[in-house]
């Protein structure tokens, strides 16, 4: 479903797009993400900007925070897995590229879920490239 906006989408709008995109994922895939908390903020916090060495908070559209599935230790204290989507960088990219916002949010969401599974950015680029073949 393509979404049309005449004003800048709100945090709630981005959350709804992400929720719809997540619910459209295959059941088996979604079952492996049980317990992940999804959050939409305007920007990453200053600690994240600093820790990641970002030149600008606009440089990050999404972030996975937690312990990837293959690295979880049964004896360790539980860690809340979170996926952040950042509205303002998403909107900036959307305006610059004219990519469909729904597709963009879905792409970033799936990318961050990939990090939950322990995939690196390079791994995901290879997977996307091979899917286009």
N, C-alpha and C positions, 0 to 999 in steps of 0.2 A: 504494500500500500504506500503510495507516494503521498507525502504530506505537503500541503501548501500553506504558507504563512504570509500574512500581509504586515505583521510586526515581528520584532525579534522574539523567538520562542523563549519562554520562561524556564526556570529550573524544573517546574512541574511538567512542562511540555517535553523537555528533554528526557525526564524520568519516564514519562508515558511512552515515548518513542522507544526507549531502551527496554522497558518492560514488555512491550509488544514484540520487539525484536527477539528478546530472550524467550518469550513464550512460543515463538515460531521455530525455535531451534529443535532439532530432533530430541525426543524424550530421553533416549539413552545418553545423549550429551548433557542435557539439563540435569539428569539424575546424578552425574558426576560432579556437579557444582552445588550440591545441597549445602546450605550453611553459609554460602558467600553472601556478604552484605553489599548491596549496591548503593552508591551514594552519588548524587550530582551536586557539584559546587560550581561557583563561578570560575574560580582559579585554584591551582594548587596552593597550599599554605607556604609561607616563607621558608620553613624548615625543608620542605620538599624541594623547593626551587634551589636552595643552597646545596643540599645533599646531592642533587642530581647535576649540579653545575649548569643549570639553565641560564641562558642569557636573558630570558624573559619568561614570565609566567604563561605567555602565549605559546611557548614552545612545547607544551604538553597537553594533549587532548584527553588522555586517560592514563590510569595507573593501577596496577595490581599491587596490593600490599598484603603480605601474608607469607605462608610457607607453602611452596609448591607441593603438589600431591606426592611425588616421589621422594620428597625430603622430610616428610612428616615423621616424627619420632613418637611412638606410642607412649613413652615415659615422660615426654616433655609436657610442660604446661600448655594448655590449649591456646592457640593463637586465632584470633578472628581474621578470616580471609575477607578482604574488602576489594571491591573494584570501584574506583572513582572515575567519573566522567566529568570533564571540565567544560562547562557551557560556553564561556567566552572564547576560549581557543577553538572549540568546535564551530562556533558561529563565525569566527574570523576566517577559518579555513573554508567553510561553506560559502561565504561571500566571495572569497578570492577565487575559488575553483568552480563555483556554480554546480558542484556535485550535489546530488539529492541528499538532503539532510538525513532522511531515514536510512539510506544506504551508508552514509558516513558514520552515523551513530552505531549501526549494526557492525560495521567493520571494526571500529574502535573497541566495542564491547567484546566481540569475538577475539580480537587481538589480546585483550587483557585476560580473557578466560584462558587463552593459550599460555600465558605466563603462569596461571594457576596450575596448569598441567606440566609446568617446568620447561616449556619451549622458549628458546631465545628468539630475539628479533630475527636473526639470520635463519633459524629453523623455519619460522613462519613465512619469511620471504620466499624461501625455497618451496615450501608447500603451496603458497599462492601461485608462484610461477609454474609449478608442475600442474596445478589445477587448470591453468589457462592453456595448457598444451592440448 
